[in-house]
Amino acid sequence: IELYEYRSNGSHIKLGEHTFTYNSLLDCSHKWVGTFGEVHFKKAEIIYRHSFMEYLLGGCNIALSIAIDFTGSNGDPRDHGTLHSIKTSTNPYSQAIEAVGNILQEYDTDKNIPLLGFGALLPYMQDVSDCFAVNGNIFAPEVHTITGVMEYYKKNVINFRFSGPTNFASVIKYVGDIADFYVRSKLLYDYFILLIITDGKICDLEQTKDEIVRCSELPVSIVIVGVGDDDFSDMDQLDADVHPLYSYKYQRKMARDIVQFVPFKPYAHNPSQLAKETLAELPKQFVDYMTFKNIHPMNGLIPPPPLPTSIYSIKRAEFEKQASLRAPPPMVEQLLNVGFPTDDLDMFLQALKGQYVNCLLYTSPSPRDATLSRMPSSA
């Protein structure tokens, strides 16, 4: 247990930490004496915290949206070496979209992905748009799968006149408004992930903080991927791992951490580490929201729609046969670097009851037995 002295600005001061036995905590028989004084426990109880996988199996829907930075700082896509360059088959943006998008789309229930852009002048428009549909239809901005995202991105990037400024608030508000509508409609089992891909410093930092603080009370998580070599110090601030964001508009702090920033370049050639960084906080953010709102998994474990068989698809009997081996089977070895976490595969297999198992996971043999029947998440 760690003990902190509270500070209203979020910079709490750590006073110490101590290890207790399970029984001494439950019967409150142990006290903690330190330089700060004494800590006595009057009551202790075990509160069950549902896992990320329990919610997915319980029928929760997750929707991914993608927002792409088309501001002038990215350079002209007609030129060699720019971040959106069409002179080569790939560029940093297309690499980031495919690499990170393919990770996150496995969470998406129907894989119909709203594809947004910001910071550009559209054809026949005089003002820069901070939130537009890349497919040209803001009322139906969805495209199907990351393959569809890439098709529309490559087809339309040349049609936008890159401009500025770099503003995040509008695209965050767009997703926040949808999430707010679902909450007000009592659709409690829908969660929204916004992937923002950008090249650097933003211009509406305070407005962005306002929208993040607002979304921290909604079923929303935000993953920001930085491409290029620009200054990403603002992104670290938005990540808010140390200091919670404060909104002067709403006069409150963020209710929970919802932002994960990932610089793309260091992991461009390391898919396993990219997956790990991208998914580092997402499952916890999801469960934190459900716990914060006291939402439990729906009764009855309903398997999510199957993932592509090229990723992972084996029958339960085959898995149990493989699981009797001490070393991870080849099909599991191939998944160690992908990064879709499961908290308890025993529960997962039992829920599917002989159907095909479709999941992405990190895994290691259980220290308690000689099988792979329990596979705790490391994501």
C-alpha positions as CSV (number, residue, x, y, z in Angstrom):
1,I,0.0,0.0,0.0
2,E,1.3,3.5,-0.9
3,L,0.4,6.5,1.2
4,Y,0.3,10.0,-0.3
5,E,-0.3,13.5,1.1
6,Y,-3.0,15.1,-1.1
7,R,-2.3,18.2,-3.2
8,S,-5.1,19.9,-5.0
9,N,-2.9,20.5,-8.1
10,G,-2.4,16.7,-8.5
11,S,1.2,16.8,-7.3
12,H,0.6,14.5,-4.4
13,I,3.6,13.8,-2.1
14,K,4.4,10.1,-1.4
15,L,4.9,9.5,2.3
16,G,5.8,5.8,2.1
17,E,4.7,2.3,1.3
18,H,4.2,-0.9,3.2
19,T,3.4,-4.5,2.6
20,F,0.6,-6.3,4.4
21,T,-0.6,-9.9,4.4
22,Y,-4.0,-10.6,3.0
23,N,-5.4,-11.7,6.4
24,S,-4.0,-8.8,8.4
25,L,-5.7,-6.4,6.0
26,L,-9.1,-8.2,6.2
27,D,-9.2,-8.4,10.0
28,C,-7.6,-5.0,10.4
29,S,-5.1,-6.4,13.0
30,H,-2.0,-4.6,11.7
31,K,-1.1,-1.0,11.9
32,W,1.5,0.9,9.9
33,V,4.0,3.1,11.8
34,G,6.2,5.5,9.8
35,T,7.9,8.9,10.1
36,F,4.6,10.5,9.1
37,G,2.7,8.9,12.1
38,E,0.5,5.8,12.3
39,V,-2.1,4.3,9.9
40,H,-4.8,2.2,11.4
41,F,-7.4,0.3,9.3
42,K,-11.0,0.3,10.6
43,K,-12.5,-1.7,7.7
44,A,-11.4,-3.7,4.7
45,E,-13.4,-5.5,2.1
46,I,-12.8,-7.2,-1.2
47,I,-14.5,-5.5,-4.1
48,Y,-14.6,-7.5,-7.4
49,R,-13.4,-5.5,-10.4
50,H,-14.7,-6.8,-13.7
51,S,-12.1,-7.4,-16.4
52,F,-11.9,-5.8,-19.8
53,M,-12.6,-9.2,-21.4
54,E,-15.6,-9.7,-19.3
55,Y,-17.2,-6.6,-20.7
56,L,-16.3,-7.6,-24.3
57,L,-17.8,-11.0,-23.8
58,G,-20.8,-9.4,-22.1
59,G,-21.8,-7.7,-25.3
60,C,-20.1,-4.2,-25.1
61,N,-19.6,-2.5,-28.4
62,I,-16.5,-0.5,-29.1
63,A,-16.3,2.0,-32.0
64,L,-13.1,3.4,-33.5
65,S,-12.8,6.8,-35.1
66,I,-9.7,8.2,-36.9
67,A,-8.8,11.8,-37.3
68,I,-5.9,12.8,-39.6
69,D,-3.8,16.0,-39.5
70,F,-3.8,17.8,-42.9
71,T,-2.2,21.0,-41.8
72,G,0.5,22.8,-43.8
73,S,3.3,21.8,-41.4
74,N,3.1,18.3,-42.9
75,G,4.4,19.7,-46.2
76,D,3.0,19.4,-49.8
77,P,1.9,15.8,-50.5
78,R,3.1,16.3,-54.1
79,D,6.7,16.7,-52.9
80,H,9.2,13.9,-52.0
81,G,10.0,13.4,-48.4
82,T,6.9,15.1,-46.9
83,L,4.8,13.3,-44.3
84,H,1.9,12.9,-46.6
85,S,3.9,12.4,-49.8
86,I,2.2,10.6,-52.6
87,K,5.5,10.1,-54.5
88,T,6.1,6.8,-52.8
89,S,3.9,3.9,-52.0
90,T,3.9,4.7,-48.3
91,N,4.5,7.7,-46.1
92,P,4.7,8.2,-42.3
93,Y,1.0,8.9,-42.1
94,S,0.0,5.8,-44.1
95,Q,2.4,3.7,-42.1
96,A,0.9,5.0,-38.8
97,I,-2.7,4.5,-40.0
98,E,-2.0,0.9,-41.0
99,A,0.2,0.0,-38.0
100,V,-1.9,1.5,-35.2
101,G,-5.2,1.3,-37.0
102,N,-4.9,-2.5,-37.5
103,I,-4.2,-2.9,-33.8
104,L,-7.2,-0.8,-32.7
105,Q,-9.7,-2.0,-35.3
106,E,-9.7,-5.4,-33.6
107,Y,-11.5,-3.8,-30.7
108,D,-14.1,-2.3,-33.1
109,T,-17.4,-4.3,-33.2
110,D,-18.5,-3.6,-36.8
111,K,-15.3,-2.1,-38.1
112,N,-17.2,0.8,-39.7
113,I,-14.8,3.6,-38.9
114,P,-15.6,7.3,-39.1
115,L,-12.7,8.9,-40.9
116,L,-12.2,12.5,-40.1
117,G,-9.6,15.2,-41.1
118,F,-8.7,18.6,-39.8
119,G,-6.6,21.6,-40.7
120,A,-7.3,21.8,-44.5
121,L,-9.3,23.8,-47.0
122,L,-11.7,21.5,-48.8
123,P,-12.7,21.9,-52.5
124,Y,-15.2,24.8,-53.0
125,M,-14.7,26.0,-49.4
126,Q,-13.1,29.3,-48.3
127,D,-12.5,28.5,-44.7
128,V,-10.3,25.9,-43.0
129,S,-12.2,23.0,-41.5
130,D,-11.2,21.7,-38.1
131,C,-13.4,18.6,-38.6
132,F,-14.5,17.1,-41.9
133,A,-15.2,13.7,-43.3
134,V,-12.5,12.4,-45.6
135,N,-15.1,10.6,-47.7
136,G,-17.0,13.9,-48.2
137,N,-20.1,13.1,-46.2
138,I,-20.0,14.4,-42.6
139,F,-23.4,12.8,-41.9
140,A,-22.0,9.4,-42.8
141,P,-18.2,9.5,-42.5
142,E,-17.7,5.8,-41.9
143,V,-15.6,3.6,-44.1
144,H,-15.2,-0.1,-43.6
145,T,-12.0,-1.5,-42.0
146,I,-8.5,0.0,-42.2
147,T,-8.3,-1.1,-45.8
148,G,-11.2,1.3,-46.5
149,V,-9.5,4.0,-44.5
150,M,-6.3,3.6,-46.6
151,E,-8.3,3.7,-49.9
152,Y,-10.1,7.0,-49.0
153,Y,-6.9,8.5,-47.5
154,K,-4.8,7.8,-50.6
155,K,-7.6,8.9,-53.0
156,N,-8.4,12.2,-51.3
157,V,-5.2,13.5,-49.7
158,I,-4.3,15.2,-53.0
159,N,-7.7,17.0,-53.0
160,F,-7.2,18.9,-49.8
161,R,-5.3,22.2,-49.5
162,F,-3.2,21.9,-46.4
163,S,-3.5,24.9,-44.2
164,G,-3.9,25.3,-40.4
165,P,-4.0,25.9,-37.5
166,T,-3.6,22.5,-35.8
167,N,-6.7,22.2,-33.7
168,F,-7.9,19.0,-31.9
169,A,-10.9,20.3,-30.0
170,S,-13.4,20.0,-32.9
171,V,-12.7,16.3,-33.7
172,I,-12.7,15.4,-30.0
173,K,-16.0,17.3,-29.5
174,Y,-17.4,15.4,-32.5
175,V,-16.7,12.0,-30.9
176,G,-17.7,13.3,-27.5
177,D,-21.1,14.5,-28.8
178,I,-21.8,11.0,-30.2
179,A,-20.8,9.4,-26.9
180,D,-22.9,11.9,-25.0
181,F,-25.9,11.0,-27.2
182,Y,-25.5,7.3,-26.4
183,V,-25.2,8.0,-22.7
184,R,-28.4,10.2,-22.7
185,S,-30.1,7.5,-24.7
186,K,-29.3,5.0,-21.9
187,L,-27.1,3.0,-24.4
188,L,-24.6,2.2,-21.7
189,Y,-22.6,-0.6,-23.4
190,D,-21.0,1.5,-26.2
191,Y,-17.5,2.8,-25.9
192,F,-15.6,5.1,-28.3
193,I,-12.0,5.2,-29.2
194,L,-10.6,8.2,-31.1
195,L,-7.2,7.8,-32.9
196,I,-5.6,11.2,-33.8
197,I,-2.6,11.1,-36.0
198,T,-0.7,14.4,-36.1
199,D,2.8,15.9,-36.8
200,G,3.3,18.1,-33.8
201,K,2.4,21.1,-31.7
202,I,-1.3,22.0,-31.4
203,C,-2.8,25.6,-31.4
204,D,-5.9,25.2,-29.3
205,L,-4.4,23.6,-26.2
206,E,-6.9,25.0,-23.7
207,Q,-9.9,24.2,-25.8
208,T,-8.6,20.7,-26.3
209,K,-8.2,20.3,-22.5
210,D,-11.8,21.4,-22.1
211,E,-13.0,18.7,-24.5
212,I,-10.8,16.0,-22.9
213,V,-12.1,16.9,-19.4
214,R,-15.6,16.7,-20.8
215,C,-14.9,13.4,-22.4
216,S,-13.4,12.0,-19.2
217,E,-16.9,11.6,-17.9
218,L,-18.1,9.9,-21.1
219,P,-17.3,6.5,-22.6
220,V,-14.3,7.8,-24.6
221,S,-10.6,7.1,-24.9
222,I,-8.2,9.0,-27.1
223,V,-5.0,7.6,-28.7
224,I,-2.7,10.3,-30.1
225,V,0.1,9.1,-32.5
226,G,2.8,11.6,-33.3
227,V,4.6,11.3,-36.7
228,G,7.7,13.2,-37.8
229,D,10.3,15.0,-35.6
230,D,8.3,18.0,-34.4
231,D,7.8,19.1,-30.8
232,F,5.4,16.7,-29.0
233,S,5.6,18.3,-25.5
234,D,2.0,19.3,-25.7
235,M,1.0,15.7,-26.3
236,D,2.8,14.6,-23.1
237,Q,0.8,17.3,-21.3
238,L,-2.4,15.9,-22.7
239,D,-1.4,12.4,-21.7
240,A,-1.8,13.6,-18.1
241,D,-0.2,10.6,-16.5
242,V,1.3,12.7,-13.8
243,H,-0.9,15.9,-13.6
244,P,-4.6,15.6,-14.3
245,L,-5.9,18.2,-16.8
246,Y,-8.0,21.1,-15.6
247,S,-10.7,22.8,-17.6
248,Y,-11.4,26.5,-16.9
249,K,-14.5,26.2,-19.1
250,Y,-16.0,23.4,-17.0
251,Q,-14.3,24.4,-13.8
252,R,-13.2,20.9,-12.9
253,K,-10.4,18.4,-13.3
254,M,-10.6,15.3,-15.6
255,A,-12.6,12.5,-14.0
256,R,-10.1,9.9,-15.2
257,D,-7.2,9.5,-17.6
258,I,-8.4,9.0,-21.2
259,V,-5.4,10.0,-23.3
260,Q,-2.5,7.8,-24.5
261,F,0.3,9.5,-26.6
262,V,2.5,7.3,-28.7
263,P,5.4,8.7,-30.8
264,F,5.4,6.6,-34.0
265,K,9.0,6.9,-35.2
266,P,10.7,5.0,-32.3
267,Y,8.4,2.0,-32.9
268,A,7.9,2.1,-36.7
269,H,10.0,-1.0,-37.2
270,N,9.0,-2.7,-33.9
271,P,5.4,-3.9,-34.2
272,S,5.4,-5.7,-30.9
273,Q,6.5,-2.6,-29.0
274,L,4.1,-0.4,-31.0
275,A,1.2,-2.7,-30.0
276,K,2.3,-2.6,-26.4
277,E,2.5,1.2,-26.3
278,T,-0.8,1.7,-28.1
279,L,-2.6,-0.7,-25.8
280,A,-0.8,0.3,-22.6
281,E,-3.7,2.2,-21.0
282,L,-6.8,1.4,-23.1
283,P,-8.1,-1.6,-21.2
284,K,-7.7,0.1,-17.9
285,Q,-9.3,3.3,-19.2
286,F,-12.3,1.3,-20.4
287,V,-12.7,-0.6,-17.1
288,D,-12.2,2.7,-15.1
289,Y,-15.1,4.2,-16.9
290,M,-17.4,1.3,-16.4
291,T,-16.4,1.2,-12.7
292,F,-16.8,5.0,-12.4
293,K,-20.3,4.7,-13.8
294,N,-21.1,1.5,-11.8
295,I,-21.8,-0.4,-15.1
296,H,-21.5,-4.2,-14.9
297,P,-21.2,-6.6,-17.8
298,M,-24.6,-7.7,-19.2
299,N,-25.9,-11.0,-17.9
300,G,-24.8,-13.9,-20.0
301,L,-21.4,-13.9,-21.8
302,I,-21.9,-13.1,-25.4
303,P,-18.9,-13.7,-27.6
304,P,-17.9,-10.7,-29.8
305,P,-18.0,-11.0,-33.6
306,P,-15.1,-13.2,-34.7
307,L,-11.8,-11.7,-35.7
308,P,-10.2,-12.6,-39.0
309,T,-9.1,-16.2,-39.0
310,S,-5.7,-15.1,-40.2
311,I,-5.1,-13.6,-36.8
312,Y,-6.3,-16.3,-34.5
313,S,-8.9,-19.1,-35.0
314,I,-8.7,-22.5,-33.5
315,K,-11.2,-24.9,-32.0
316,R,-11.3,-25.3,-28.3
317,A,-10.3,-29.0,-28.5
318,E,-7.3,-28.1,-30.5
319,F,-6.3,-25.4,-28.0
320,E,-6.7,-27.7,-25.0
321,K,-4.5,-30.2,-26.8
322,Q,-1.8,-27.5,-27.5
323,A,-2.2,-26.2,-23.9
324,S,-1.1,-29.5,-22.5
325,L,2.4,-28.6,-23.8
326,R,4.9,-26.9,-21.6
327,A,6.1,-24.5,-24.3
328,P,3.6,-22.0,-26.0
329,P,2.2,-23.6,-29.2
330,P,3.3,-22.0,-32.5
331,M,0.0,-20.3,-33.0
332,V,0.3,-18.6,-29.6
333,E,4.0,-17.7,-30.3
334,Q,2.8,-15.8,-33.4
335,L,0.5,-13.7,-31.2
336,L,2.9,-12.6,-28.5
337,N,3.6,-9.4,-30.3
338,V,0.1,-8.4,-31.4
339,G,-1.3,-7.1,-28.2
340,F,-5.0,-7.8,-27.7
341,P,-5.2,-8.5,-23.9
342,T,-7.3,-11.2,-22.2
343,D,-7.5,-11.2,-18.5
344,D,-8.5,-14.8,-18.0
345,L,-8.5,-17.2,-20.9
346,D,-10.2,-19.9,-18.8
347,M,-13.3,-17.7,-18.5
348,F,-13.0,-16.9,-22.2
349,L,-12.9,-20.5,-23.3
350,Q,-15.7,-21.5,-21.0
351,A,-17.9,-18.7,-22.4
352,L,-17.4,-19.8,-25.9
353,K,-18.3,-23.4,-25.0
354,G,-16.7,-25.2,-27.9
355,Q,-17.1,-22.4,-30.5
356,Y,-14.0,-21.0,-32.2
357,V,-11.7,-19.0,-30.1
358,N,-10.9,-15.6,-31.6
359,C,-8.6,-13.4,-29.6
360,L,-5.3,-11.6,-29.5
361,L,-3.2,-11.9,-26.4
362,Y,0.1,-11.8,-24.6
363,T,0.7,-15.0,-22.7
364,S,3.1,-16.9,-20.5
365,P,2.9,-20.3,-18.8
366,S,1.3,-20.2,-15.4
367,P,3.7,-20.6,-12.5
368,R,1.0,-22.5,-10.6
369,D,0.7,-25.5,-12.9
370,A,2.3,-27.2,-15.9
371,T,-0.2,-26.0,-18.5
372,L,-1.1,-22.8,-20.3
373,S,-4.7,-23.0,-19.1
374,R,-4.4,-19.6,-17.4
375,M,-2.9,-16.7,-19.3
376,P,-2.8,-13.4,-17.5
377,S,-2.7,-10.2,-19.6
378,S,0.6,-8.3,-19.8
379,A,-0.9,-5.4,-21.7
